[in-house]
Every structure is written in C-alpha cells, then in structure tokens.
C-alpha cells in the first residue's frame, strides 16, 4: 500500500459551545436532584456533565482520512480509483446539497455545525452510491489530497 502524496486527516470535532451545553446539562441534573441533598446534587452535576460530554465527544469523533489508496470517511472506506470529480461546496451550496438537491442513495458524513463540504462523485459502476457528501472545514485541501492520492495510485 503506497502512502498518499498529500496526507490528509481531519476530525470533525464538536464546537466549543457543545461543551458548555454539556456542563449546563449537568447543572440541570443537579437542580433536579437538589431536593434530595448535597450528595445527589453533586452526583447529578458530575454524572449529567459526564454523560453529555461523552455524547458530544462521540458525535464529534468522526474522521476523514486518506490512507494509502483509500478515502476513509467515518465508517465508509472507498478506493480513490472509484472516485470521480470533487466539488467544493460553500455554505449555501452545502445547504442545498443537504436538502433539496440531495440524493437518497448518497453517502452523507454530515455535521450541521460545519458549514462547508466536499461532494465527490463515485464512478464505480458496482456501487449504487452516486456521490459522497463530506462535511469538512477544509474542502479545498481535502479535494487536493484526493487528487494527489489518485495521481499517486495511477503512477504506481
């Protein structure tokens, strides 16, 4: 397996505001348990914050990577040879592809808190997926890395 010429890895982390919300969930649990005493209040604060933080972390743990000759996006792994043209989507165009332009057969790695995305055509005739929609903070860099991986694979 040959490494991509331009390595790429991105973690789609949750925004900072979600960590504040996690703490506020803990405060809510603490207030619910306030009538039962100080220890349940502290347990609700710690437990509620911990559960909410784990959920935010799990949702923000998705990765987009190019490893060798494959694009790995979340649970999906597709060889770069099966990928066609890439289209960088600004915030407005990304919203359109998430809503009325979307194809139900497409693979979506969607994170609503990331406004930009990359749409990559799938050219494999055996794959019913028409395209990949990947929420990314750096769509130009991801498109360049995909092209570099395709070039490196065709040169090998």
C-alpha positions in Angstrom: 0.0 0.0 0.0 1.5 3.3 -1.1 1.1 6.4 1.0 -0.8 9.4 -0.4 1.4 12.2 -1.7 -0.6 14.7 0.4 -1.7 13.1 3.6 -5.0 14.3 5.0 -6.7 13.7 8.3 -9.5 15.7 9.8 -11.5 15.1 12.9 -15.0 16.6 12.8 -14.9 17.8 16.4 -18.0 19.3 18.1 -17.9 23.1 18.6 -16.9 24.6 21.9 -20.5 25.6 22.7 -21.4 22.0 22.9 -19.0 21.6 25.9 -20.8 24.5 27.6 -24.1 22.8 26.9 -22.8 19.6 28.4 -22.0 21.5 31.6 -25.4 23.1 31.6 -27.0 19.6 31.3 -25.1 18.6 34.4 -26.4 21.8 36.2 -29.9 20.8 35.2 -29.5 17.3 36.7 -28.0 18.9 39.8 -31.1 21.2 40.1 -33.4 18.2 39.6 -31.6 16.4 42.4 -31.3 19.4 44.8 -34.3 18.4 47.0 -32.6 15.1 47.8 -29.5 16.7 49.4 -26.0 17.8 48.6 -24.5 14.4 47.6 -27.2 13.7 45.0 -26.8 17.3 43.7 -23.1 16.7 43.2 -23.7 13.3 41.7 -26.2 14.9 39.2 -23.8 17.6 38.3 -20.9 15.2 37.7 -22.9 12.4 36.2 -25.0 14.7 33.9 -22.0 16.6 32.7 -20.1 13.4 32.1 -22.8 11.7 30.1 -23.5 14.8 28.0 -19.7 15.3 27.4 -19.3 11.7 26.3 -22.2 12.1 23.9 -20.7 15.3 22.4 -17.3 13.7 22.1 -18.7 10.6 20.4 -20.6 12.7 17.9 -17.5 14.7 17.2 -15.2 11.8 16.8 -15.8 11.1 13.1 -12.7 11.4 11.0 -12.0 11.9 7.3 -8.7 10.4 6.2 -6.8 9.4 3.1 -4.8 6.3 3.9 -2.7 4.9 1.1 -5.1 4.5 -1.9 -8.3 4.8 0.1 -10.6 7.6 1.4 -11.9 6.8 4.8 -14.9 8.9 5.9 -16.5 7.7 9.2 -17.3 4.1 8.7 -17.0 4.2 4.9 -13.9 3.2 3.1 -13.6 3.7 -0.7 -10.6 3.4 -3.0 -9.6 6.6 -4.6 -9.7 4.9 -8.0 -13.5 4.7 -7.6 -13.8 8.5 -7.1 -14.5 11.0 -9.8 -14.6 14.8 -9.7 -14.7 16.7 -6.5 -16.8 19.8 -6.0 -16.0 22.2 -3.2 -19.3 23.5 -1.6 -19.5 26.8 0.2 -22.1 27.2 3.0 -25.0 28.0 0.7 -24.3 25.2 -1.8 -23.6 22.7 1.0 -27.0 23.5 2.5 -28.6 22.9 -0.9 -26.9 19.5 -1.3 -28.1 18.6 2.3 -31.7 19.4 1.4 -33.4 19.7 -1.9 -30.5 18.6 -4.2 -29.7 15.5 -2.0 -30.0 12.0 -3.4 -31.2 9.4 -1.0 -28.6 6.9 -2.2 -25.7 9.2 -1.5 -23.3 8.7 1.4 -23.5 11.7 3.8 -21.0 12.3 6.5 -22.9 15.3 7.7 -22.2 17.6 10.6 -24.6 20.5 10.7 -22.1 22.7 12.7 -19.6 22.6 9.8 -20.9 24.9 7.1 -18.7 23.8 4.2 -18.4 20.5 2.5 -17.0 18.5 -0.4 -19.1 16.5 -2.8 -17.2 13.7 -4.6 -18.6 11.6 -7.4 -18.4 7.8 -7.2 -17.5 6.3 -10.6 -17.6 2.6 -9.6 -20.4 1.0 -11.7 -20.9 -1.7 -9.0 -21.5 1.0 -6.3 -25.1 2.4 -6.2 -23.8 5.4 -4.3 -23.8 8.4 -6.7 -21.6 10.7 -4.6 -20.1 11.3 -1.2 -21.1 14.4 0.8 -18.4 15.1 3.3 -18.7 17.9 5.8 -15.2 19.4 6.2 -13.7 22.6 7.4 -11.0 22.4 4.7 -12.8 21.3 1.5 -10.1 22.6 -0.9 -7.3 20.8 1.0 -9.4 17.5 1.0 -10.0 17.8 -2.7 -6.3 18.3 -3.4 -5.4 15.3 -1.2 -7.9 13.1 -3.1 -6.4 14.2 -6.4 -2.9 13.7 -5.2 -3.8 10.2 -4.0 -5.4 9.4 -7.4 -2.3 10.6 -9.2 0.0 8.6 -6.9 -2.1 5.5 -7.4 -2.1 5.8 -11.2 1.7 6.4 -11.2 2.2 3.1 -9.3 
